């Protein structure tokens, strides 16, 4: 299992246990991932850490002073 953290701007869009698709975006030297219908976005990852799964399960949603963060689990 692999876990990744995504930044979400608004709360109430997701709940723990949701299974959502993930879309991959490419930058010149890295990749980023968008969760569902643009609910949340990942950090940039180098090619060696590229995600193979295209679907993940929300395992945790937390609020911090910097915003809302979603932890998603992937089967890899």
C-alpha positions, 0 to 999 in steps of 0.5 A: 500500500502507498499513501499520498497526501493531497491539498484540498481548498474546501471541506465537505467535498469528500469523506473517509472511505470514498474511492476516487479516480486520480488524474496524472499531470506532467511537468517538464521534470515531474508529475502531479496528481488531481483527485477526483473532479479537482477536489484536491491536488498533490505535490510534485513527484519525480519520475521515480515516484510516479503513481501507477494506480489510477484509483485511491481510497480516502483514509484521512481528512485533516484540517491544519492552519495551512488548509485541508489535507486528504490522505489517500491510500493506493494499492501498489 
